[in-house]
Amino acid sequence: AQSVTQLDSHVSVSEGTPVLLRCNYSSSYSPSLFWYVQHPNKGLQLLLKYTSAATLVKGINGFEAEFKKSETSFHLTKPSAHMSDAAEYFCVVSADEKLTFGTGTRLTIIP
Amino acid sequence: DARVTQTPRDKVTEMGQEVTMRCQPILGHNTVFWYRQTMMQGLELLAYFRNRAPLDDSGMPKDRFSAEMPDATLATLKIQPSEPRDSAVYFCASGLVHGLVFEQFFGPGTRLTVL
């Protein structure tokens, strides 16, 4: 069984300040972990993925995430927020072909 | 740039009508998924196929929903009869094993409104 918990349903940051979106996972197997982003009225786009090759994963648009097995966490970060980052972010765990989605974190950027 | 396509993008219908949503997976992907997204339930997996064979449809209400893959380039999700509680965005995704990771690529979704 696998599950993922996104600790914040809503995060607001000022433009130019760091972003931290938190995610904890639970999996019976060595999981694959993903972050997807969904802009309003759009589909889901893959931001980055963890494949056990490296614990620090770099994605698109300046995002990165660090896999910490001891903490069962996979938090998403970005050094400097941009207005275009405003969206819904989903942490996802997979131990096979199926994905298990978190409930999402809505990121708001304050001008 | 290969993409998953879905039609229609928006559908408004009346309760009791039949609704068919279509998905064209990325060429070469052998796994197709149907998801439903609502405010209350978030993203739910409805069904998925591998090599056109249904593997898991446990997330789908069996009495009114059906999912098929008539061929490798087309997946369909049908609701008959539709009900207001079916109003949601329905996403199709196709998948590919890439190294040790299975990655899914999502279509833009079909926004269904049942009045």
Contacts between the chains, C-beta under 8 A, distances in Angstrom:
chain1	res1	chain2	res2	distance
A	32	B	100	7.7
A	32	B	101	5.0
A	32	B	102	6.9
A	34	B	103	7.9
A	36	B	106	7.8
A	41	B	111	7.9
A	42	B	108	6.7
A	42	B	109	8.0
A	43	B	91	6.3
A	43	B	106	4.6
A	43	B	107	5.8
A	43	B	108	4.4
A	43	B	109	5.3
A	44	B	91	7.0
A	44	B	93	7.9
A	44	B	106	4.3
A	45	B	106	7.5
A	46	B	103	7.0
A	46	B	105	7.6
A	49	B	101	6.1
A	49	B	103	6.7
A	51	B	99	6.6
A	51	B	100	6.0
A	51	B	101	4.6
A	52	B	100	7.1
A	90	B	43	7.1
A	94	B	102	6.3
A	96	B	102	7.1
A	97	B	31	5.9
A	97	B	48	7.2
A	97	B	50	7.3
A	97	B	95	6.3
A	97	B	102	5.1
A	98	B	33	7.9
A	98	B	45	6.4
A	98	B	48	7.0
A	98	B	56	7.4
A	99	B	33	8.0
A	99	B	45	7.5
A	99	B	104	6.1
A	101	B	42	6.4
A	101	B	43	4.4
A	103	B	42	5.2
A	104	B	42	6.4
